Amino acid sequence: MKDSLFIKAAFSQETERPPVWMMRQAGRFMPEYWEIKNKYSFLEMCKTPEIAADVTMLPVDLLGIDAAILFSDILVTGEAMGGDLSFTQGVGPKFANPVRTQADIDNLQTNVGDKLQYVADAIKVIQQRLNGKIPLIGFAGAPFTVMSYLVEGGSSKDFKLTKLMLHNHPEMAHQLLSKIATVTADYLNLQIAAGVNAVQIFDSWAQALSWDDYTEFSHRYIVEIISKLNRKDIPVISFCKGSSVFAPLMAEAKPDVISIDWNVDLLDIKNRLPQGIALQGNLDPHILYADKKVIKERIHRLFDRMKGQNGFIFNLGHGIMPDIPFDNVKYAVELIKAYKY
């Protein structure tokens, strides 16, 4: 995989064009996804290796992207630790037993590798199907983001209960985050041992935090996780919503790649980061709703801005929305693959 465009760019080596993959690329914008989803629950899809492989391969076969990403969910670690997780159409994830007391935290398990073996099994099936064609990215949710779901019991608009724990009971928050960090590092190493070629850490709700709270309750645990990874030849990508603000701090955790949201000029942030850190991003996914001439203009504008820069992976600032036209996504990928520096 060392010669793949994605791996070379992730390690800040020269490439003839930017590699492309997109967050949530194996998702609800594809009719083929719904053919599978209508037969199984979301957790069944995640926990059945052959089905997880089928979904992972959809954008490989239909879009021709430069990297596949494991089909799973950031909350499988929370479930393995003892969370009673379910997914409901139109509602999203729910934990029926939220974590709000010291006893709740004490009851969470950390030696849970056996409960996540289905992910390792899926990785092996996917790699057989990829057959060395493109790299496979594994991933995990960052401790703060997983914590927020465990404490709130599901998605939240204001993270009120989570922030109350951070501010009124910081020692409890740190115990919870420490447990999640331990599980997350072990889980990513399990994926690496199973054969992924890169890993990404998703801190989807980091933008809810102030600079000081991000430093104390998110960044320090990402530093810990990355320091524990068996990362020889495995690039590590750090993503958070809010990366346009937090990127200088994220760089201190020593990832190989920082994935940037769409609120900042990519070249400007590249020039403010240490040498050797690649950037991934940062097209606003809403652009993919627009006319094709707009899509082309915006992608070329981004590429022209990054011309001459090693270490650039094209991605969106966050995930593809479910109702973005598939044809527009396909057009964007073809446009990128036709581009030459």
N, C-alpha and C positions, 0 to 999 in steps of 0.2 A: 504493500500500500504506500510505500515511501514515494513512489512516482505518481501517485494520484494528485490531481490538481488541488483537491481539498486539503489533503495532508500537507502538501508543499506550502500552500497559502497559510495554513494554520501555524506552521513553523516559520513563517515570514520569509519563505524562499520565493524566488522568482517564478512567475507563471505567465503563460501566454495570454491568458484572460482570467477574469475572476471566476472561481467556481461558484456554483449556485445550489443552494437548497433552501427550503422555507419552513419556518416553524409552523406546526400543524399541517404539514404537507400531505399527510395521510388522513384526511379528515372529511368533514361533512359537506364540503363543496363538491365532492365527487359522487355521482350517482352510484358508482361501483361500491363506495363505502356503505351507502344505505342498503344495497343488496345484502351485504353481510350484517349490518347493524340491525336490520329488521328481523333477522333470524335469532340473534343472541343478545343478551344483556351486555352492557359495556364491560362489566367485570369479567363476564365469561370470555369476551373477546381478548381481554388482557391476559387472562389466566390459562388460556388454551393455546399452547405454543404454535400449532399449525394455523390457527385463526389469526393470532398476532402476526405471524409471518405473512399471511395473505394480505393483511392491511398494510404492513410495512412495505410490501412490494408494490402496492398500487402506484405511488408516485414514481417509482423506479421504472415501471413498465409503461405508464401512461404519460409521464412528463419528461422522463430522461434526465432527471436531476443528477448532480455530481456526488451526492452523499445521501444515504438512507438514514433515517432515524427510527430507532426501535419504537414500535407501537406499544405504549404502556401509559401510565399516569403518574403524576408526581406524588399522589397520595397513597400509593401502595406501601410505602414505608410506614406511614401512620397506621394503616390497617394491620400490617405485620406486628407492630408494637402493641396492638390490642384495641385499636379503634374499630368500632362497628360501622363499617363504611357501606354506603349505598349510593347509587346514581339514579336520579329520576329525570325523565325527559322534561325539559322546560324549567327544571328547578336546579339541577346540578348536583354536586356531591354533598352528602350529609353524613356526619358522624352522630349516631344515636346516643353515644355516651361521651359527651364533651369533657375535656380535661380542664378542670377549674379549681381543684383543691390539691393540697399536698398529697393526700391519699391517692387521688387520680394519677398524679405524676409518679408516685412510688409504684403504682400497679403496672406502669408501662414497661414492656420487656425490651431489652437491647440485643440479646443473642437470638436473632431472628432470621439468620441466613437460610435455614431450612424452609421457612415460610415463603421465601422469595425465590426458591429454586426454579419455579415455573418461568421466571424471567431469564435465567441462565439457559434453560431448555429452549426457550423461544429464540434466543440469540444464536444458538447452535443451528437451529432450523433455518433461520434467516441467512446465516453465513453460507450454508450449503446452497441456498437458492441464489444468493448474490454471486457465488463462485468466483470471488476475487475481482468482480467487475468494478465496484465502487466501494468506498469505506462505509462502515456502519457506525453510527453515533449512538452511544448509550446515554442515559441521563438520570438525574434525580432532582427532586425538589430541595431547595435550600431550607435549612432549619427554620428560619423565621416564617417563611411561607407555609410550611407544613404545620408549624405551631399555630398559625392563625386559623387554619381550618380545624385543628383539634380543639382549640379553645372556643372559637365561635360556634362550632358544630356544623360548619358549612361555609359558604361564601358570605362575604360581608361587604357593605359599602363604606362603613366607617371604622371597622376594627376596634370598636369601643371596648369590648371585653378583653381583647388581646392587649391593648394599650394600658388598660387598667392593671393588668397583671405586670406589664413591664414597669409601670410607674409606682404602683402601690406595693408590689411584691416582687422586686427585681431578683431576689435570691431564688424564688420559685421559678421565675422565668428562665433564669440561667440553668437551673437543674433540668428543666424541660428541654431547653435548647441543646444542652450538653448531651442528653440522651439521644435526641434526634440526630445530632452531629455524628455521634458514634455509629449509629445505625447507617447513616448516609454514606460515610466513608467506607464501611464494610460492604455496603450494597454496591457502590461504584466499583470497588475492587472485585466483587463477585462478577460484575458485568465484564470487567477487563479480563479476568481469568477465563470467562466464557467465550471471549473473542471479539468484543467491540474494538473498533479502531480509533475511537475518540470518545470523550464524555463531555456533557454539558450540564452545568448546575443552573437550575431555574429558580430565581428568586422573584416570583411573579408579582409579589405585593410589596416589594421593598420601597416603592415610591410613596407608600403610606407613612414612612418614617422620616423624622428629622435627621439631619446630619449626625448629631450626637447619638441618637437612638440607633441609627443604622450602624454606626461605628461599634457600639456596645453590643447590640442584640442581633446583628446579622453578620457584619464583616468579620468579626473575630472568629466566628464559627466556620465561615468559608475558608479563612486562613488555615484553620485546624484541619478541615476536610482535605483541602488541596495538599497540605503537607503530608498527609497519610496515604496518598494515592500511589499505586504502583504504575507510575506514569512514563516509564521508559518507552519511547517511540509512540506514546499515546497523548495527543494534544488535549489540553483541558480548556474548555470554553466556559467563561463566566457570563451569565446573562441576568440582568434584572430590569424591570420597568423602573426607570429612574437612573439608568446607566449614564445618560448624558450629564447628570449631576455627579454621580458617585464614581465615575470611571477612574479618576486619579487614585481614589482609595481602593477600588477593586484591583488596580494594578499591583498594589502592595501585597496581595495574596499570591502573586506570581502565577496567574494563569497564562496559557499560551495565547489565548484569544479572549477579547472582551466583545460581547455582542451589544450593540448600541441601539437605543431607541431612536425615533425619528425627530427628536426635538433639538438636534444639534447638527452643525456642519461636520461631516465625518473627517475631512482633512484637518480641520481646526483641532479636533480632539486627538487625532493621531499625532499631531505635532506637540501636543501637551503631555503625551504619555511616554514612558521609557522606550528606548529602542528595543526591538525584538518582540513587542506585543502586537499581534495581529488584531485587526478589527473585523467584525462581522456586522452586516447591516446594510443600510438602515432606512430602506424605503418605507414610507407610510403605507400600510396595507390598503388603506382606502383608495390609493392611486389605482389599484387593480379593479375598482369598479368603473373607472373612467374609460373614455374612448381610447382605442389602441394608439392613436397618434400621441395622446397625452402620456400613456404608459411608456411609449418609446422615448419621448422627449425627456421624461423624468429619469428613466434608467440611464440613458446616454449622458444626461447632465451629471448624475452621480459618478458614472465611470470616467467621464472626462475630468472630473474633479480629483479622482483618485489615480489618474494616470501617472505612471512612474513610481507608484508606491507598492513595495512588496508587502505581503501580509494583508490581503483584502479578500474577504469572502462575502459574496452577495447574499443578503437575506432581507427579511422584513424587520421592521422595528419591533414587531410582536407577531402573533400568529395570524394566519389567514382566517377571515371571517367566513361563516358557513354559507352565506349567500353570494359570495364573489363568483362571477361566472367562470366555470372551468376553462372555457375557451380563452379568457383573458390571462389566466395563470399559465396555460400552455404557450400562449403567444410570448409572454414575458420570458419564460425559460428559453424558448427558441431564439429570442432576441439576444439574450445574454450569451448563449452558446455560439452565436454568430459573431460576437464582438471580438475584435483583436486589438491589443494595445498597439 
